[in-house]
Amino acid sequence: MKPATAAKKLDVYLPATPIEFRDGSITRAELTALQTDPPEWLRTLRADGPHPKNLVAARLGISNSGLIRGGITEALTTAQIDQLLREMPEWLAAERATRAEGRREERRVKSLRADERRAEESTEDQ
């Protein structure tokens, strides 16, 4: 597989991987070996970053779109993410609130649909 695909499966930022990783192709067996017994570079990269944007967004508790609205377009390190969480800029607080509201709405709709299904099932049983 392509290095970009392997990096995505490993949840790492491709430009931060070693040149040997980026320049070759990775077999499924090699990917499995990296997942089960990660080398030091991979453990360090996962712990310290830089992290891909999807992981940055997840660690900040916001959406990928929220990152862009907040002006974050590059990968961030763990230290940079932690600093943002400590400082909690206004945009980040607003994006976290928006994300939390979206999750509440998803739970409400899911519960409503479950109630509707139960009501339909009980009328079918009668």
N, C-alpha and C positions, 0 to 999 in steps of 0.2 A: 504494500500500500504506500501511498505517497506520505512523505513526512508530515504534511499538514493534517492529513487524516489521523495519523498516529498521534500527533500532538493534541488534537481535539479529543481523542479517546483517552489520552493520559491527563487531560485537563491542565496542559501547560502551554505557555506562550512560545510559539515556534521560534521567533527570532532570538529567544534567550537560550535555546537548546544548543548543545555542542555542534560544531560544523559537521562532524561525522554523521550526526543524526539528521541534519537538514539536507545533506548532499546525497544520501542514498535512499533506497527504498527499504521498507521495514516489512518483514514477513509477519504473518500471524503468530508464528512461534516466538519470534523476537518480541513482538508486542506483549504476548502473554508473559514472557520472561521479565520484561520491564515492569509489568503490573504486579507480578507475584514477588519479585525480588529486585526492587528498584535500585539502580546504582546511586552512588553518592550525589552525582549531579542532579539526578531526578528528585531525590529526597530534598535536597537543598532548594531546588527550583520550586517544588510544591510548598515548602515551608516559607520561603522568603520572597518568592516572586522573582521577576515581575509576573503577574497573573494575567490571563486573558480577560477580556472585558466581561464575559458572562460570569466569571468567578468574582471579579471585582464588584459587579452589580449585586450578586448574591451575598457577598460578605458585607456589603453596605446596606442590604435589605431593601434594594430598589430594583426597578426594571432596567434593562439595557437602554431603553429610550430615556429613562431618567438620567442615566449617566451622560448621555449626549446633551440633554437639556441643561445639565449641570456643568457642561463644558469639559467633561472628562472624555478625551478621545484616544488616549494612549493607555497602555497597560500600566498598572500600578504595583508597587511592591507591598508586602505585608505592612511594613512600617508606614508607608504613605496611607494605606487604608486605615490603619489604627489611628493615625493622626487626624484623618478626616472624621472618624467616629468620635474622637475626643473633642475636637473643635466644633463639630456639628454645625456647619454653615447653614444658613437659612434655606438654601436650595435643597440641601440634603434632608433636613428636617421635613420640608414640604413634600419631597419625593417619598420619604418613608411613610408619611401620613397618607399620601395618595395610595401607596402600595397596600398599606394596612386596610384602608377603606375598600379597596378593590377585593381584597381577600375576604373581608366581612360580607361584601355583596355576593361573592361567589358562594360562600357558605349558606347565605340566606336563600339564594336561588336553588341551590342543591337540596336544601331542607324542604323548600316549597315543592319542588318536583317529587321528592320522596313522599311527601304527604299526599300529593295528587295521585301517585301510583298506588299507594296504600288504599286511598279512597276508591279508586277504580277497581282494584282487586276485591275489596269488600263488597262492592255492588255486583261484581261478576259472580261471587260466591253465593249470593242470595237468590 
